[in-house]
Amino acid sequence: MTLTELESVARTLVAAGKGILAADESAPTIEKRFRSIQLASTEENRRSYRELLFTTPGIPEFISGVILFDETLRQKSREGTPFSQVLSGQGILPGIKVDLGAKALAGFPGETITEGLDGLRERLAEYKGLGARFAKWRAVIAIGDGLPTPFCLKANAHALARYAALCQEAGLVPIVEPEVLMDGAHTIERCEEVTTGALSRVFSELLEHRVALEGLLLKPNMVLSGKECPRQAPPSEVADATVRCLRRAVPSAVPGIVFLSGGQTALQATENLSAMNALGRHPWELSFSYGRALQDPVLKAWKGDTANVPAAQRSFYHRARCNGAARSGAYTKEMEKTAA
């Protein structure tokens, strides 16, 4: 795939009014989500739930792509159609999570390194053959006493860049996800400092690895107060701090930034994204790649009961619509009253 083709896919993923559904939960994560609705995490239940999401009427209006887990990319609809085709048939691009998770970083207590580079070239080729058009790799950065260390930032940025280079070689658009966690009592100012440092290191490594910035997307955290911080910054401050951080660290060659929700509630994630886009034009598209912020209300409506599928799909459509409005800064709380 040429750079022009990679850039075309990247720009399709951040098309106006649209964003990405992150449905790439690992087996332990989806089990935890299902446990919240007292549902066993069997392969059939996972398949049924993903089919509920992917066949929701009207979602192509607001969803441009879906990040899948390995199992999900190989699954089929009840009618026997591969999920990648269910999505692409609606004009939604299928993607794939390719990292193998964050593991303890030896010698650095409290910090992690994401694994999965071994054999990645071969896995990317297989995923492309299964219909994937883009991929995602997540690095995890914790804020704490003396954390993050410079080495942790360097090691994770290096891995992200190696992954991104391999993706582009394979003809897949890499989504680069360095997540600075919300966990802790740190202030929004501390989050901004760490996020700026992490992003600066990531883009330095991407350039050293000869990754074409026009053919990738960035999936960062928003700049937020830590969960235990006594003062929680409002959307206006989150928007100002996040955009300031991005302008300092992210080159304008990047087509788009697709935020993770990272522990925010569904409403917080929508409000904060809308506040950023309400600030005016930016060098990059500011979009979303949400998991829990799109899915939590859906799970609560579904509860694993087939009879609840229509209600769950209405819930998903509503959240997708609200975040679609946030893409232009047009979201208002009044929209929540229209939820069916």
C-alpha positions as CSV (number, residue, x, y, z in Angstrom):
1,M,0.0,0.0,0.0
2,T,1.4,3.4,-1.0
3,L,1.6,6.4,1.4
4,T,-1.3,8.0,-0.5
5,E,-3.4,4.9,0.2
6,L,-2.4,4.8,3.9
7,E,-3.2,8.5,4.2
8,S,-6.6,7.9,2.6
9,V,-7.5,5.2,5.1
10,A,-6.3,7.4,8.0
11,R,-8.4,10.3,6.8
12,T,-11.4,8.0,6.3
13,L,-11.2,7.0,9.9
14,V,-11.4,10.6,11.0
15,A,-14.0,11.7,8.5
16,A,-16.2,14.6,9.7
17,G,-18.8,13.6,12.3
18,K,-17.4,10.1,12.7
19,G,-15.1,8.2,15.1
20,I,-13.9,4.7,16.0
21,L,-15.5,2.0,18.2
22,A,-12.9,0.2,20.3
23,A,-14.3,-3.4,20.5
24,D,-10.9,-5.0,21.1
25,E,-11.3,-6.1,24.7
26,S,-9.1,-9.0,25.6
27,A,-10.6,-12.2,27.2
28,P,-10.0,-11.0,30.8
29,T,-11.4,-7.5,30.1
30,I,-14.6,-8.7,28.3
31,E,-15.1,-11.3,31.1
32,K,-15.0,-8.4,33.6
33,R,-17.5,-6.4,31.6
34,F,-19.8,-9.3,31.3
35,R,-19.5,-10.0,35.0
36,S,-21.1,-6.6,35.6
37,I,-24.3,-7.8,34.0
38,Q,-24.0,-11.4,35.5
39,L,-23.3,-12.9,32.1
40,A,-20.8,-15.8,31.4
41,S,-18.0,-14.9,29.0
42,T,-18.6,-17.7,26.5
43,E,-17.5,-17.5,22.9
44,E,-21.1,-17.4,21.7
45,N,-22.0,-14.6,24.2
46,R,-19.0,-12.6,23.0
47,R,-20.0,-13.2,19.4
48,S,-23.6,-12.2,20.0
49,Y,-22.6,-9.0,21.8
50,R,-20.3,-7.9,19.0
51,E,-22.9,-8.7,16.4
52,L,-25.4,-6.5,18.3
53,L,-22.9,-3.6,18.0
54,F,-21.9,-4.2,14.4
55,T,-25.4,-4.5,13.1
56,T,-27.0,-1.5,14.9
57,P,-29.1,0.4,12.3
58,G,-27.6,3.8,11.4
59,I,-24.2,3.5,13.0
60,P,-22.3,4.2,9.7
61,E,-23.5,7.8,10.2
62,F,-21.1,8.1,13.2
63,I,-18.7,5.2,13.2
64,S,-15.9,5.0,10.7
65,G,-14.0,2.0,12.0
66,V,-14.0,-0.7,14.6
67,I,-11.0,-2.1,16.4
68,L,-11.4,-5.9,16.8
69,F,-9.7,-8.5,19.0
70,D,-8.1,-11.5,17.3
71,E,-11.0,-13.8,18.2
72,T,-13.6,-11.2,16.9
73,L,-11.8,-10.8,13.5
74,R,-12.1,-14.5,13.0
75,Q,-15.8,-14.7,14.0
76,K,-18.9,-14.6,11.8
77,S,-22.4,-13.3,12.1
78,R,-25.3,-15.6,12.8
79,E,-25.8,-15.8,9.0
80,G,-22.2,-16.9,8.5
81,T,-20.7,-13.6,7.2
82,P,-17.2,-12.7,8.6
83,F,-17.4,-9.7,10.9
84,S,-14.9,-7.9,8.8
85,Q,-17.3,-8.1,5.9
86,V,-20.3,-7.2,8.0
87,L,-18.5,-3.9,8.8
88,S,-16.9,-3.2,5.4
89,G,-20.2,-3.8,3.7
90,Q,-21.5,-0.8,5.7
91,G,-18.5,1.3,4.8
92,I,-17.0,0.8,8.2
93,L,-13.3,-0.1,8.2
94,P,-12.2,-3.2,10.3
95,G,-9.1,-2.8,12.5
96,I,-7.2,-5.1,14.8
97,K,-5.5,-4.9,18.2
98,V,-2.0,-6.4,17.7
99,D,-0.2,-5.9,21.0
100,L,0.0,-8.6,23.6
101,G,-0.6,-6.4,26.6
102,A,1.4,-4.4,29.2
103,K,3.8,-6.5,31.3
104,A,6.0,-5.4,34.3
105,L,9.1,-3.5,33.1
106,A,12.0,-5.4,34.7
107,G,14.0,-3.2,37.0
108,F,11.4,-0.5,37.1
109,P,8.8,-1.1,39.9
110,G,5.4,0.2,39.1
111,E,6.0,0.6,35.3
112,T,5.2,-1.5,32.3
113,I,6.3,-2.3,28.8
114,T,3.9,-3.5,26.1
115,E,4.9,-6.8,24.5
116,G,4.1,-8.3,21.1
117,L,6.8,-7.3,18.7
118,D,8.1,-10.9,18.2
119,G,6.4,-12.4,15.2
120,L,4.4,-9.2,14.5
121,R,5.4,-8.9,10.8
122,E,3.8,-12.3,10.1
123,R,0.7,-11.6,12.2
124,L,0.1,-8.3,10.4
125,A,0.2,-10.1,7.1
126,E,-2.3,-12.6,8.3
127,Y,-4.6,-9.9,9.7
128,K,-4.5,-8.0,6.5
129,G,-5.6,-11.1,4.7
130,L,-8.5,-11.4,7.1
131,G,-9.7,-8.0,6.1
132,A,-8.1,-5.6,8.6
133,R,-7.2,-2.1,7.3
134,F,-5.6,-0.6,10.3
135,A,-4.1,-1.7,13.7
136,K,-3.6,-0.6,17.2
137,W,-0.9,-0.9,19.9
138,R,-1.3,0.5,23.4
139,A,1.5,1.6,25.8
140,V,0.6,2.3,29.4
141,I,2.2,5.2,31.4
142,A,1.6,5.6,35.1
143,I,1.9,8.8,37.1
144,G,3.2,8.4,40.6
145,D,6.0,9.2,43.0
146,G,9.0,9.4,40.7
147,L,7.0,8.0,37.8
148,P,7.1,7.8,34.9
149,T,10.9,7.4,34.6
150,P,12.6,8.6,31.4
151,F,13.5,5.0,30.5
152,C,9.9,3.8,30.7
153,L,8.9,6.6,28.3
154,K,11.8,5.8,26.0
155,A,11.2,2.0,26.0
156,N,7.5,2.3,25.3
157,A,8.0,5.0,22.6
158,H,10.6,2.8,20.9
159,A,8.1,-0.2,20.8
160,L,5.3,2.0,19.5
161,A,7.6,3.2,16.7
162,R,8.7,-0.3,15.8
163,Y,5.1,-1.4,15.6
164,A,4.1,1.5,13.5
165,A,6.9,0.9,11.0
166,L,5.9,-2.7,10.6
167,C,2.3,-1.7,10.1
168,Q,3.1,0.7,7.3
169,E,5.3,-1.9,5.7
170,A,2.4,-4.4,5.8
171,G,0.0,-1.8,4.3
172,L,-1.9,-1.2,7.5
173,V,-2.5,2.2,9.2
174,P,-1.1,2.2,12.7
175,I,-3.0,3.7,15.6
176,V,-0.3,4.7,18.1
177,E,-1.7,4.7,21.7
178,P,0.5,6.0,24.5
179,E,-2.0,6.2,27.4
180,V,-1.1,8.2,30.5
181,L,-3.4,6.7,33.1
182,M,-6.0,8.6,35.1
183,D,-5.2,6.6,38.2
184,G,-3.8,8.6,41.1
185,A,-4.2,12.0,42.9
186,H,-2.2,14.0,40.5
187,T,-3.3,17.4,39.2
188,I,-4.3,18.3,35.7
189,E,-1.1,20.3,35.4
190,R,1.0,17.1,36.3
191,C,-1.0,15.1,33.7
192,E,-0.2,17.8,31.1
193,E,3.5,17.7,31.9
194,V,3.7,13.9,31.6
195,T,1.5,13.7,28.5
196,T,3.6,16.3,26.7
197,G,6.8,14.5,27.6
198,A,5.4,11.1,26.5
199,L,4.1,12.4,23.2
200,S,7.3,14.3,22.4
201,R,9.3,11.1,23.0
202,V,6.9,9.0,20.8
203,F,7.1,11.4,17.8
204,S,10.9,11.6,18.1
205,E,11.0,7.7,17.9
206,L,8.5,7.6,15.0
207,L,10.7,10.0,13.0
208,E,13.8,8.0,13.7
209,H,12.0,4.8,12.6
210,R,11.1,6.6,9.3
211,V,7.4,6.2,10.0
212,A,5.3,8.4,7.6
213,L,3.2,10.6,9.9
214,E,0.6,11.2,7.2
215,G,-0.3,7.5,7.3
216,L,-1.0,7.1,11.1
217,L,-3.4,8.2,13.8
218,L,-2.6,9.1,17.4
219,K,-4.7,7.7,20.2
220,P,-3.8,9.6,23.4
221,N,-5.4,10.2,26.7
222,M,-7.1,13.6,27.3
223,V,-5.3,15.8,29.8
224,L,-7.3,15.2,33.0
225,S,-7.1,15.5,36.8
226,G,-6.2,12.1,38.4
227,K,-9.2,10.2,39.6
228,E,-8.3,10.8,43.3
229,C,-7.4,14.5,42.8
230,P,-9.6,16.7,45.1
231,R,-10.1,19.1,42.3
232,Q,-11.6,17.7,39.1
233,A,-11.0,20.1,36.1
234,P,-14.1,21.0,34.2
235,P,-14.5,20.4,30.4
236,S,-13.2,23.9,29.5
237,E,-9.9,23.3,31.4
238,V,-9.6,19.8,30.0
239,A,-10.0,21.2,26.5
240,D,-7.5,24.0,26.9
241,A,-4.9,21.8,28.5
242,T,-5.3,19.0,26.0
243,V,-5.1,21.1,22.9
244,R,-2.2,23.1,24.3
245,C,-0.3,19.8,25.0
246,L,-1.1,18.5,21.5
247,R,0.0,21.7,19.8
248,R,3.4,21.4,21.5
249,A,4.0,17.8,20.8
250,V,2.1,16.5,17.8
251,P,3.2,17.5,14.2
252,S,0.5,18.9,11.9
253,A,1.3,16.1,9.4
254,V,-0.7,13.7,11.5
255,P,-4.2,13.5,10.0
256,G,-6.1,12.9,13.2
257,I,-6.2,12.3,16.9
258,V,-8.7,9.7,18.2
259,F,-8.9,10.0,22.0
260,L,-9.3,7.1,24.3
261,S,-12.0,7.5,27.0
262,G,-9.7,6.1,29.7
263,G,-12.0,5.6,32.6
264,Q,-14.2,8.7,32.0
265,T,-17.9,8.3,32.1
266,A,-19.8,8.2,28.8
267,L,-21.0,11.8,29.4
268,Q,-17.6,13.1,30.4
269,A,-15.9,11.7,27.4
270,T,-18.5,13.3,25.1
271,E,-18.5,16.7,26.9
272,N,-14.7,16.9,26.9
273,L,-14.3,16.1,23.2
274,S,-17.0,18.6,22.3
275,A,-15.3,21.3,24.3
276,M,-12.1,20.7,22.4
277,N,-13.7,21.0,19.0
278,A,-15.7,24.0,20.1
279,L,-12.4,25.9,20.5
280,G,-12.1,26.2,16.7
281,R,-10.1,24.7,14.0
282,H,-7.0,22.5,14.8
283,P,-4.1,21.2,12.7
284,W,-5.5,17.7,13.0
285,E,-9.0,16.2,13.3
286,L,-10.0,15.6,16.9
287,S,-12.1,12.5,17.1
288,F,-12.8,9.5,19.3
289,S,-11.8,5.8,19.7
290,Y,-13.9,4.9,22.7
291,G,-14.5,1.5,24.3
292,R,-16.3,1.8,27.6
293,A,-17.7,5.3,26.9
294,L,-19.6,3.9,23.9
295,Q,-20.3,0.4,25.3
296,D,-21.2,0.7,29.0
297,P,-24.8,2.0,28.4
298,V,-25.2,-0.7,25.8
299,L,-24.2,-3.6,28.1
300,K,-26.6,-2.3,30.8
301,A,-29.4,-2.2,28.3
302,W,-28.7,-5.6,26.8
303,K,-28.0,-7.7,30.0
304,G,-27.3,-10.7,27.7
305,D,-31.0,-11.0,26.8
306,T,-32.0,-11.3,23.1
307,A,-35.2,-9.5,23.9
308,N,-33.2,-6.5,24.9
309,V,-31.2,-6.2,21.6
310,P,-33.4,-3.4,20.1
311,A,-33.0,-1.3,23.3
312,A,-29.3,-1.9,23.5
313,Q,-28.9,-1.0,19.8
314,R,-30.8,2.2,20.4
315,S,-28.5,3.0,23.3
316,F,-25.4,2.4,21.1
317,Y,-26.8,4.6,18.3
318,H,-27.6,7.4,20.8
319,R,-24.0,7.4,22.2
320,A,-22.5,7.3,18.7
321,R,-24.7,10.2,17.7
322,C,-23.7,12.3,20.7
323,N,-20.1,11.7,20.0
324,G,-20.6,12.4,16.3
325,A,-22.0,15.8,17.4
326,A,-19.0,16.3,19.7
327,R,-16.7,16.1,16.6
328,S,-17.8,19.6,15.6
329,G,-18.4,20.9,19.1
330,A,-22.1,20.7,18.7
331,Y,-22.9,18.3,21.5
332,T,-25.3,19.6,24.2
333,K,-26.8,17.9,27.3
334,E,-30.2,18.4,25.7
335,M,-29.3,15.6,23.3
336,E,-29.4,13.2,26.2
337,K,-33.1,13.8,26.7
338,T,-33.7,12.4,23.2
339,A,-32.4,9.0,24.0
340,A,-35.0,6.4,23.0
